[in-house]
Amino acid sequence: MDYRQLGRTDLNVSALCLGTMTWGEQNSEAEAFAQIERAKGAGINFIDTAEMYPVPPKAETYATTERYIGNYFKSRGDRADWILASKIAGPGNTIDYIRDKNLKHNRRHIVEAVDASLKRLQTDWIDLYQLHWPERSTNFFGQLGYQHKADEDFTPLEETLEALDEQVRAGKIRHIGLSNETPWGTMKFLALAEARGWPRAVSIQNPYNLLNRSFEIGLSEIAIREQCGLLAYSPLAFGFLSGKYEGGARPAKGRLTLYSRFMRYFNPQSEAACSRYVALAREHGLDPAQMALAFVTRQPFVTSNIIGATTLEQLDSNIESFDLKLSDEVLAGIEAIHKDQPNPAP
């Protein structure tokens, strides 16, 4: 396993990060424990979660994922071996069961969210605390175009950063990160941090995969020049790039079979491009999922590639992708497809 510096910190995280958003919905606690142990055995030292996990988010399963991780730490006693990341939820019409149902990134919500996560995770500190998505309306979660709302009321970014600074000074969190953020938001947070002496974002967790390379357009330069690297989520486009949905197949336990909300990558353009990527991998004797993951991990602006699985077999295959070195011919094939069908999914 390779280890990469997290922003400008003294932390080095594994090039693959263990994603957890299925734990408590598609995976039991025992299965979560098994995945953590398997990942640790492979050299992964980075685990990412969120207060709203598992997904799809529901009141009855809210924060179950963090509880599983906390129970693991308590039973194994190896909290210090892990770099732990979590997130505070932002506002959303379907999330009316967290705190006072009017989620903000203000001081009160941040204090309450951090304290609750620490309790569930059964730890004294969180290494990386992220804003799961912006409080303001902007283009994220599948929306490519920005539609401005002039009269929108959202917490000033200054207030958010100052509240996070208090949590860092209190020792509850070590570093902060962004997620589903835009170039404007990222640079604004970085500029405020430098001007005020507040914590500097060390990472940005956005979607990035063969079907959605929009991060390259405005954020990749920021990630490199500002040392605010990408924590790539959805590197397999909800499993679409594994090829298991080819030809209209719907495996019984597939996420896209079980949940209608995960349809971001289903459109004629995406399906056509995905079929070409899958065919390219098979033409070169590669596993399509491993090729897709290896492409993400190799990017110079990626700090860590967040892999998720519902079975140990899937997890093993995902981990093995780290050792896959894509040939010049395969990379040329990927670029040819991308040129013909650039970013077919948001």
Phi, psi and omega in degrees: 000143177263150179234139186231145181294132178274102182059229177254023183273179176264014179264137174243118183256152178294148181297338173248136179245141180276113175277154191226009194289352177268351186285119184105350176238293178267345181233141177279172177298318179299319178292323177297315178302316182296321179294319179298315181295320180294318180296316180298320179297335180270000178098005177284130181239010189235127181228133185242133178218192180196154181296331184274355180286148011277172174245151358300142182290133178216151181300321185287342179246003183309128175068012178298323182299314178298322179296319177300314181296318177298320178294324177296312180302319181295319183283329185259336179067028183243029181308321184292346180278351188244145166262112190256128178240139173219181187214150171264134180288154174254183182291151178190143184296333183264358181253084183245026183232005180256128180050237185261020176072000179234075190293135179225162172256046178262179186300313183299314181293320180295315179299313181295319182293316179297313181298319180293319179295318178301319180295314181293321182281352178053051180218161179268348182207154173244127185291321182223117180247124190242148170277111192301319172203158184299147174288326179285157176283126178204188186268096175213173181053051173091359177260114183275321182275141180268128178241112187284139175241100189296328184260015183289138179254115176220158182300129177304140181300330177299316180295320179298312182294321179295321178293321178293324177300320178299321180290325176293315180296331179281351179082009182280326174231151182264318183216162180241155178216165178251165178206141182052039185259161182258169176301317179299312182298317181298310181293326178296314178299317181294318180294317178297318181298316182290324181287326186256354182076024179269170182300139181264133177301132183256353182198164174223124183258103182231163176291143175201123179197179183298336181266347180216094179252026182297338177302330182294335190286310184239343188253338185296321179295319178299315182303318183281307186291327182262003181050051177233072192290160181281131164260100190282121174251161184058044183293343177253012179053057181059031179087354182302320185283357176285342181091357185286349178255010181300143177066023179082009180297146178224082179304142190306320184257011179290143183299321181286343174278320186280327190231120182289340183291338184269061184246013184303327186263003180263101169204162184305321182293317180295317181297321179294315180295317180301317179300323179290321178294318179297316179296320179299315180299313183293327177299328181258014177071027182253152170286127184303319180295318181293323177296316181297319179291317181298325178297317180293311185300328185281349185292138184292341180266000181266123174277315180207146182256116185276109180260141177227151182207157175253349176229157177294328178297317177296317181298316179301316180296319179296318180295321180296339180298337181298328182274357181277120176256116183284133181287163177301325180293318179294317180297322177294322178296319178298315181293327179294318178294316181298323179294322180286321184226071184288130174044061182289347178237143180283000000 
